[in-house]
Amino acid sequence: GIVPSAVIGAGGFFSSRAAANVDHELLRNLLLSVGAEYRLEEFQDIDRSDTTFQTNLAATYLIGRSVGLVAEYQYTDVTSDGLLARQPFDQNIFRLSLEYRP
């Protein structure tokens, strides 16, 4: 469907998305996760389309029944085509967090 847009001149955009994620319990207290996502956004009323490719890797070490230490890496690559294309970029994010699951 059409998604509202914050881009000036665009009435919205059509968004297509494909994603996959795999989780694996390596040990009883060590969980691994890997995922990828591809997203295409085609804007209405302006000449622009954005493509996003994102991957992520995560490991969760369960300290207790409901507390885990999470290490995560995420890579994002964004490209844009058309007359009003934005600047392409890529991004690397590393996170370390403590997670509570009641």
C-alpha positions, -999 to 999 in steps of 0.1 A, spaced: 0 0 0 9 37 0 28 49 31 27 87 40 60 104 33 79 132 50 97 141 17 86 174 4 65 171 -28 58 134 -24 23 123 -16 36 91 -2 55 60 -14 49 24 -23 70 1 0 80 -34 -9 99 -55 17 115 -89 19 132 -102 51 145 -134 66 158 -141 101 173 -173 116 177 -180 153 198 -208 167 204 -220 202 241 -228 202 241 -237 239 214 -236 265 224 -201 275 238 -188 241 214 -178 214 226 -166 179 206 -147 154 213 -136 118 189 -116 95 187 -97 63 161 -73 48 157 -57 14 133 -27 10 123 -7 -20 104 26 -17 90 42 -48 78 77 -43 46 92 -58 46 126 -75 84 129 -76 112 111 -94 128 91 -67 132 55 -54 152 43 -24 167 9 -19 178 -3 15 197 -35 23 202 -44 59 219 -73 77 223 -80 114 241 -105 136 234 -109 173 244 -131 202 225 -133 234 241 -148 266 214 -157 291 226 -147 325 195 -159 342 160 -170 333 149 -135 322 181 -115 318 204 -116 288 235 -98 276 231 -90 239 259 -81 215 246 -70 181 261 -57 148 239 -41 121 250 -30 86 227 -8 65 233 3 29 209 29 14 209 40 -23 186 64 -41 178 69 -78 159 95 -97 160 133 -102 154 140 -65 176 112 -52 191 116 -18 228 110 -9 236 73 -6 251 61 26 261 30 46 260 26 83 276 2 108 261 0 143 275 -20 172 253 -25 203 259 -40 237 229 -42 259 213 -59 289 179 -73 282 151 -81 306 123 -105 296 96 -109 323 
